[in-house]
Amino acid sequence: MSIKDRLSRAVRSGESCGDLERRVAELEAEVQECRNVNLRVAELTDLVTQLLVPLASGDQEKVRELVEGYHSGL
């Protein structure tokens, strides 16, 4: 269904422009929240990937450095 069709349907059902604007604002906030969560997951995935090699080789100093760098970036 096109945006034009949806708007026509909303107007026929009695929804005001204010209702539609409020709903769009809610959806935009939800999209931004999803983006933030995805970014956080990507950052954690990068950290885990970076930690695998030092952990496997027993390089505790490198592990400590990576974790401290991650915590300071929060």
C-alpha positions in Angstrom: 0.0 0.0 0.0 1.4 3.4 -1.0 1.9 6.3 1.4 -0.8 8.2 -0.5 -3.3 5.3 0.0 -2.4 5.0 3.7 -2.9 8.8 4.2 -6.3 8.6 2.4 -7.3 5.7 4.5 -6.2 7.5 7.7 -8.2 10.6 6.8 -11.3 8.6 6.0 -11.0 6.8 9.3 -11.0 10.2 11.1 -7.3 10.3 12.1 -6.0 13.9 12.3 -2.7 15.1 10.9 -1.6 15.5 14.5 -2.3 11.8 15.2 -0.2 10.9 12.1 2.6 13.3 13.0 2.7 11.8 16.6 2.8 8.3 15.2 5.6 9.2 12.7 7.6 10.7 15.6 7.1 7.5 17.7 8.3 5.4 14.8 11.3 7.6 14.2 12.3 7.3 17.9 11.9 3.5 17.6 14.1 3.4 14.5 16.8 5.4 16.3 16.7 3.1 19.3 17.2 0.1 17.0 20.1 1.9 15.4 21.7 2.5 18.8 21.2 -1.2 19.8 22.7 -2.4 16.5 25.7 -0.1 17.0 26.2 -1.4 20.5 26.1 -5.0 19.2 28.6 -4.2 16.5 31.0 -2.6 19.1 30.7 -5.7 21.3 31.3 -8.0 18.4 34.4 -6.0 17.5 35.7 -6.2 21.0 35.1 -10.0 21.2 36.9 -10.4 17.9 39.9 -8.4 19.1 40.0 -10.3 22.3 40.1 -13.8 20.7 43.7 -13.7 19.5 45.3 -12.3 22.7 43.3 -14.7 24.8 44.3 -17.6 22.7 48.0 -16.6 23.0 47.8 -15.8 26.7 48.6 -12.1 26.2 46.9 -10.8 29.4 48.4 -7.3 29.0 46.8 -6.9 25.5 43.5 -8.2 26.9 43.6 -5.7 29.8 44.5 -2.9 27.3 41.6 -3.7 25.0 39.1 -4.0 27.9 40.3 -0.7 29.4 40.0 1.0 26.1 36.5 -0.3 25.6 35.4 0.9 29.1 36.9 4.3 28.6 35.0 4.7 25.4 31.6 4.2 27.1 
